[in-house]
């Protein structure tokens, strides 16, 4: 799992398909985060939902995405192709976008979010497996970091566009219509820009990714990454609670998306350097930095009673994302058998999905019963447990 003794990477170029996947992620995340930066406020202030309801919707939606990845990853391993599943996943997400501005009840929002996340689940593991397939091993961390950074650029532009459109139009449901355009562009880029390597010849047998014969094909190092990642995910509830915290500290509906801008900006500028660094030192050390940043973010957000303090906590949250998400994906690629990479990412996301569902429902319940501070304090405690587990691991 560690990479302390690996040689310094040669001067290699990042493949064009990784760049194409980066732009696909950029436009889809622009679309999704335009919606996501306004959706919690829309649910609470317009549709009358509670914080617990927001937590349940976000938890089920994100868990659905991660649970779907396990089967899409295994299917992509079986057929030896990834692009068709990418097109299906991004296409479904694009088709779900018009439902948000049309929603007049919590049920419709839930349906739209559910379909959107199923699309994410279908595309997620095959996309990560495709990056692993085409990325030279010497710069694998940089390739994952680049795609993650471009994804996060979209996450910056989405909330910025939401603010501009709110200042212009002033009505959330009108602003949400604009999310359809970048989603369609994303699908077009897959058709025209993503190429995959020729599938290796040979007979392929589909095996359920949760069958014990498949599970034993993975190493102890792989399962260690899965366990640490699952515990880490328990500490990382939905960013919807960052939006609700911003509203609680005084930001109006028009300016609430600024929270996602700050978080995503720090995420974007740190993801590629973190991936680059992980190609040169131990990836686990970089991941430890990410967990420490999450603990600090939670503690700051727990006691934040001003907009500036809240934004500082959000900035640390963004840095923790940059120093953890791409690193976890790279560790999965490092420790998984080459012929089971799609399945490996799917299994990882299965565990993470269950943990995220629990985390978001728990966060919503704590918010309702004990206040926002308790939500972030418990998150800090769970992150500390993940850090302790990681530090106890023998190289």
GINORUR-V466064 format. One record per helix or strand. SS is the DSSP state (helix for helix, strand for strand). FROM is the first residue (numbers start at 1). TO is the last residue. Records with the same first field share a line. If there is no record, write none. Layout:
SS: FROM-TO, FROM-TO
//
This chain:
helix: 16-46, 51-79, 83-102, 106-134, 137-169, 172-176, 179-193, 212-215, 220-234, 240-248, 258-278, 283-302, 307-322, 325-335, 338-370, 372-392
//
